[in-house]
Amino acid sequence: MVHSRIFSTLFIGIFCYGVIGCKKTGDTPVIPPAVIPAITILDVSQPRSAANTTMQFYLNSNKSTTNAVTLDYSLVDGTATSAKDFVSASGTITIPANKTQAIIEVQIKGDPADLRQPNLQFTIQLSNPKNCTLTTTSAKGTIQTEDGTYLPTENTGYTTPLSYPGYTLTWSDEFAGAALEAGTWNQEIGNGVAGWGNHELEYYTNSLKNSFLSGGNLIIEARKELMVGYNYSSARLTTQNKKSFKFGRIDIRAKLPVAKGMWPALWMLGANISSIGWPACGEMDIMELVGSAPGLVKATMHWKNGDGSHGSKGADYVLSSGNFSQQFHVFSMVWSQDTIKCYCDDQLFNTVTSADTGQANYPFNADQFFIFNLATGGDWPGPPDANTPFPQRMFVDYVRVFQ
């Protein structure tokens, strides 16, 4: 009986302790903290097309949640406007429960003309987040238009006829086609040797970004962009081994860039340069402009003196008002045996004869080929500065050879 009473007492005590203990430790359950996702949106950039297209902006959540996430969005004009570049829109976007992504689609208006202009931007603005936070509240949409193939320009300025007494038009390029004539023009690539001998700063390409035809013009465009280790790109076109000429009248109608550090040139080199080198082959600079002197062009002939040194004779033509970027001018060279005369808008401003070089050294009674280029920087113009806008462009309306 004693043992039975002791066992009963111990059992009751242990039972009561267990029951009481359970009540003290289990009255408040542990609830995990709420999951609040953070939302980001990324910038988007895409080329403009001829037809309407869609630009997609991705909303990304850093974690999923059992609750749906919502936020409002609206489109804000920038250089791209809803009037002509995209379809205005606003609304609420939802990331469903247990998902981490949603897409906002923006309708981009097409441009059949493919106008070349600075890239266009608009903003997509986010607000009023529910069940989430916003890591980024906006994103930029960039419509890439800088590589368009259509670039109009005013055709005002001086012009010259298609015929002259005593001459026949033997060759011309009016740049009226869709692309450069591959049988006529070479597109040189690179920076040459020591920046083409002038410590120029550009890298020449064969890209349509840097040379193309539009509206009856050849356009050579220099850009500020990293290109194969150089900070600028441009184009240099030649007719070497394809078209060369000796004697006649040459007319080149062009509109020129005039910013600091720019160096447009329309010129010729002796077709025998590969065998005898420069300057023995002769160089005929029909037009050169240094951008820091926007109203002045130079015409210069270069040759090799009898002692092996470099000889040259040049002269300047200065506009009475304005600068060479404002309208087209015609740069001409009348070239005959032992004599070269250079003109701007039919005004004679430089004459070079064999008497200037010495007959034995005169290289200009032989074939020469054309070079059209737009250099950036170099020993003569110096580098562009912070006030030099890019892109810079040279427009060439025509080149004509009469003989």
C-alpha positions in Angstrom: 0.0 0.0 0.0 2.8 2.4 0.9 4.5 1.8 -2.5 1.2 2.3 -4.3 0.6 5.7 -2.6 4.1 6.9 -3.4 3.8 5.9 -7.1 0.4 7.6 -7.3 1.8 10.8 -5.8 4.8 10.8 -8.2 2.6 10.2 -11.2 0.2 13.1 -10.3 3.1 15.4 -9.7 4.8 14.6 -13.0 1.6 14.8 -14.9 0.7 18.2 -13.4 4.2 19.6 -14.0 4.0 18.5 -17.6 0.6 20.0 -18.2 1.4 23.2 -16.6 4.8 23.4 -18.4 3.1 22.9 -21.8 0.7 25.8 -21.2 3.6 28.1 -20.2 5.7 27.5 -23.3 3.2 27.1 -26.1 0.7 29.9 -25.8 2.1 32.2 -28.7 3.1 30.6 -32.1 6.1 31.9 -34.0 5.1 33.8 -37.2 7.8 34.2 -39.9 8.4 37.8 -41.1 6.6 39.0 -44.3 8.5 38.7 -47.6 8.6 42.2 -49.3 10.2 41.9 -52.7 12.3 44.7 -54.3 11.5 45.6 -57.9 14.0 46.8 -60.5 13.6 47.9 -64.1 16.4 48.1 -66.7 17.1 50.6 -69.5 16.3 49.4 -73.1 17.9 50.4 -76.4 17.0 49.2 -79.8 17.3 50.4 -83.5 14.4 52.1 -85.1 12.7 50.1 -87.9 10.7 51.2 -90.9 7.6 49.6 -89.4 6.1 50.0 -85.9 7.8 47.8 -83.3 7.6 47.0 -79.6 10.1 47.8 -77.0 10.0 45.6 -73.9 10.9 46.7 -70.4 11.4 43.9 -67.9 10.3 44.3 -64.3 12.3 41.9 -62.1 11.6 41.0 -58.4 14.5 39.8 -56.2 12.3 37.2 -54.6 8.9 35.6 -55.1 6.0 36.0 -52.7 2.6 34.5 -52.1 1.0 37.9 -52.7 0.6 39.5 -56.1 2.8 42.7 -56.6 1.4 45.7 -58.4 2.8 49.1 -59.4 1.8 52.0 -61.7 3.7 53.1 -64.7 3.6 56.1 -67.2 5.7 57.2 -70.2 7.4 60.6 -70.1 8.5 62.5 -73.2 12.2 63.3 -73.7 13.9 63.8 -77.0 11.6 61.1 -78.1 8.0 62.3 -78.0 4.7 60.5 -78.0 3.5 62.8 -80.8 5.9 61.1 -83.3 8.1 58.5 -81.8 6.1 56.2 -79.5 2.6 55.6 -78.3 1.8 57.2 -75.0 0.6 54.7 -72.3 0.1 54.4 -68.6 -1.5 51.8 -66.3 -0.9 49.2 -63.6 1.3 46.2 -64.0 1.1 43.1 -61.9 3.7 40.5 -61.0 1.5 37.4 -60.1 2.0 35.6 -56.8 5.0 33.2 -56.8 6.4 34.9 -60.0 9.4 37.2 -60.3 9.0 39.0 -63.6 6.6 41.1 -65.7 6.9 43.0 -69.0 5.8 46.5 -70.0 5.5 46.8 -73.8 5.9 50.2 -75.4 4.8 50.7 -79.1 7.6 52.4 -81.1 6.6 54.2 -84.2 8.4 53.3 -87.4 10.3 55.6 -89.7 10.2 54.5 -93.4 12.6 57.3 -94.3 15.2 56.0 -91.9 16.3 59.6 -90.9 19.7 59.9 -89.4 19.6 62.0 -86.2 20.8 61.8 -82.6 19.3 58.9 -80.7 16.0 59.6 -79.1 15.1 58.9 -75.5 12.0 58.7 -73.3 11.4 57.6 -69.7 9.2 55.0 -68.2 8.3 56.1 -64.6 7.2 53.7 -61.8 5.1 54.6 -58.8 2.6 53.4 -56.2 4.2 50.0 -55.3 2.0 47.5 -53.5 3.4 44.5 -51.7 6.8 45.5 -52.8 9.5 48.3 -52.8 11.1 50.0 -55.8 14.9 49.7 -56.1 14.7 51.7 -59.3 11.9 54.1 -60.0 12.5 54.8 -63.7 14.2 53.5 -66.9 15.3 55.1 -70.2 14.1 53.9 -73.5 16.5 54.7 -76.3 15.4 54.6 -80.0 18.6 54.3 -82.0 18.5 56.6 -85.0 22.1 57.7 -85.3 22.8 55.1 -88.0 19.9 56.1 -90.2 20.6 56.1 -94.0 18.7 59.3 -94.9 20.3 62.6 -94.1 19.0 65.7 -96.0 20.9 68.9 -96.2 20.2 72.3 -97.8 21.4 72.4 -101.4 22.0 76.1 -101.4 25.3 77.5 -102.6 27.6 77.8 -105.6 27.2 75.4 -108.6 29.0 74.8 -111.9 27.8 73.7 -115.3 27.9 70.2 -116.9 29.9 71.5 -119.9 32.6 74.0 -120.7 33.8 75.2 -124.1 36.7 73.1 -125.4 36.1 70.3 -122.8 34.3 67.0 -122.6 32.9 65.5 -119.4 35.0 62.3 -119.3 34.0 61.0 -115.8 31.9 62.1 -112.9 30.3 60.8 -109.8 27.1 62.5 -108.8 26.5 60.2 -105.8 23.0 59.6 -106.9 22.8 55.9 -106.3 22.1 53.8 -103.2 25.7 53.0 -102.4 29.3 53.9 -103.4 30.5 52.5 -106.7 32.7 49.6 -105.6 34.4 49.7 -109.0 35.5 53.3 -108.4 36.1 53.8 -104.7 38.2 52.2 -102.1 37.4 52.6 -98.4 40.7 52.6 -96.5 40.7 51.1 -93.0 42.9 52.0 -90.0 45.1 54.8 -88.8 47.9 54.3 -91.3 51.5 54.8 -90.2 51.9 57.4 -87.5 48.3 58.6 -88.1 48.8 58.8 -91.9 52.0 60.6 -91.3 50.2 63.5 -89.6 49.5 62.0 -86.1 45.8 62.0 -86.9 43.5 60.7 -84.1 40.8 58.8 -86.0 40.4 55.2 -87.1 39.0 55.0 -90.7 36.3 52.4 -91.4 34.3 51.0 -94.2 31.1 51.3 -92.1 28.0 53.0 -93.3 28.2 54.9 -90.0 31.2 56.8 -91.5 30.5 57.0 -95.2 27.2 56.7 -97.1 25.1 58.2 -99.9 21.9 60.1 -99.2 19.9 62.7 -101.2 22.4 62.8 -104.0 25.4 63.4 -101.7 28.4 61.5 -100.4 28.5 62.0 -96.7 31.7 61.4 -94.7 31.0 61.4 -91.0 33.4 61.6 -88.1 32.2 60.3 -84.7 33.6 60.5 -81.2 33.6 56.8 -80.3 36.1 54.2 -79.2 37.2 52.4 -82.3 40.1 49.8 -82.2 41.9 51.8 -79.5 41.2 55.3 -81.1 38.7 57.8 -79.8 37.3 58.8 -83.2 36.1 57.1 -86.3 35.8 58.5 -89.8 36.2 57.6 -93.5 38.9 58.0 -96.2 37.9 57.2 -99.8 40.3 56.8 -102.7 40.2 55.8 -106.4 43.7 54.3 -106.3 44.2 51.6 -108.9 40.6 52.2 -110.1 40.4 55.7 -111.5 43.3 58.0 -112.3 43.6 61.1 -114.4 46.0 63.5 -116.1 45.1 67.0 -117.0 41.7 68.7 -117.4 39.3 70.6 -115.3 38.1 69.1 -112.0 35.1 70.4 -110.1 34.2 69.2 -106.6 31.1 70.6 -105.0 31.1 70.2 -101.2 29.9 71.5 -97.8 32.5 71.3 -95.0 32.7 70.8 -91.3 34.3 73.7 -89.5 34.8 72.7 -85.8 38.1 72.8 -84.0 40.2 69.7 -84.7 38.5 68.8 -87.9 40.4 68.5 -91.2 38.4 67.8 -94.3 40.4 67.3 -97.6 39.7 66.8 -101.3 43.0 65.9 -102.9 45.0 63.8 -105.3 48.2 61.7 -105.2 50.5 60.4 -107.9 49.5 57.0 -109.2 53.1 56.0 -109.0 53.3 56.5 -105.2 53.8 52.8 -104.6 57.0 52.8 -106.6 58.6 56.2 -105.9 57.0 57.2 -102.6 55.9 60.6 -101.3 56.5 63.5 -102.0 58.2 62.4 -105.3 54.9 61.2 -106.6 53.3 64.6 -106.2 50.4 65.7 -104.0 47.7 68.0 -105.3 45.5 69.4 -102.5 42.5 70.9 -104.2 40.9 71.8 -100.9 41.9 71.6 -97.3 40.3 73.3 -94.3 41.4 73.5 -90.7 38.3 73.7 -88.5 39.6 76.5 -86.3 39.6 78.8 -89.5 36.0 78.1 -90.7 36.0 80.7 -93.5 39.4 79.8 -95.1 40.5 77.0 -97.4 43.9 76.1 -98.8 45.1 74.7 -102.1 48.6 73.3 -102.1 50.9 71.4 -104.3 53.6 69.2 -102.8 56.8 67.7 -104.5 60.3 66.4 -103.8 63.1 68.9 -104.3 66.3 68.0 -106.0 68.1 67.7 -102.7 65.5 65.2 -101.4 63.6 67.7 -99.2 59.9 68.4 -99.3 58.8 71.4 -101.4 55.3 73.0 -101.6 53.4 76.0 -102.8 50.0 76.9 -101.4 47.6 79.8 -101.1 44.4 80.6 -99.2 40.9 81.6 -100.2 38.9 83.4 -97.6 35.1 83.9 -97.7 33.9 87.5 -97.5 31.3 86.4 -94.9 30.1 83.2 -93.2 31.9 79.9 -93.2 32.2 76.8 -95.4 29.6 74.8 -93.4 26.7 77.0 -94.3 26.3 76.2 -98.0 28.0 74.3 -100.8 31.1 75.7 -102.6 32.8 74.4 -105.7 36.6 73.7 -105.5 38.1 73.5 -108.9 41.5 72.7 -110.5 42.4 73.5 -114.1 45.4 71.3 -114.8 47.5 71.3 -118.0 51.1 70.6 -119.0 53.4 72.3 -116.5 50.6 74.5 -115.0 48.0 74.1 -112.2 45.4 76.7 -111.3 43.1 76.3 -108.3 39.7 78.0 -107.8 37.0 78.4 -105.2 33.6 79.3 -106.8 35.5 80.1 -110.0 37.7 82.6 -108.2 41.4 81.9 -109.0 43.6 81.9 -105.9 46.6 79.7 -106.6 48.8 79.0 -109.6 51.7 76.5 -109.6 54.0 75.9 -112.6 57.0 73.8 -113.3 59.1 77.0 -112.7 58.1 76.7 -109.0 59.6 73.3 -108.7 62.3 73.1 -111.3 61.4 71.1 -114.4 63.4 68.1 -113.3 61.4 67.8 -110.1 57.9 68.6 -111.4 55.7 65.5 -110.8 52.4 66.8 -112.0 52.5 65.8 -115.7 51.5 62.3 -114.7 48.4 60.4 -113.5 46.9 61.1 -110.1 44.1 59.5 -108.2 41.5 61.1 -105.9 41.3 61.0 -102.0 38.4 62.3 -100.1 38.7 62.2 -96.3 37.7 63.8 -93.0 40.5 63.7 -90.5 40.2 64.3 -86.8 43.1 65.9 -85.1 46.7 65.8 -86.4 49.7 68.0 -86.4 48.1 70.8 -88.4 44.6 71.3 -86.9 45.4 70.0 -83.4 42.9 67.9 -81.4 39.2 68.6 -81.0 38.3 70.3 -77.7 35.3 70.2 -75.3 33.5 72.6 -77.7 33.8 70.4 -80.7 30.4 68.7 -81.3 30.1 65.3 -82.9 29.2 63.9 -85.3 31.0 66.2 -87.9 30.2 65.7 -91.6 31.5 66.6 -95.0 28.9 66.6 -97.9 30.1 66.1 -101.4 27.5 66.7 -104.1 29.6 65.8 -107.2 33.1 65.3 -108.6 33.5 65.9 -112.3 36.5 65.6 -114.6 36.5 67.5 -118.0 39.2 66.9 -120.5 
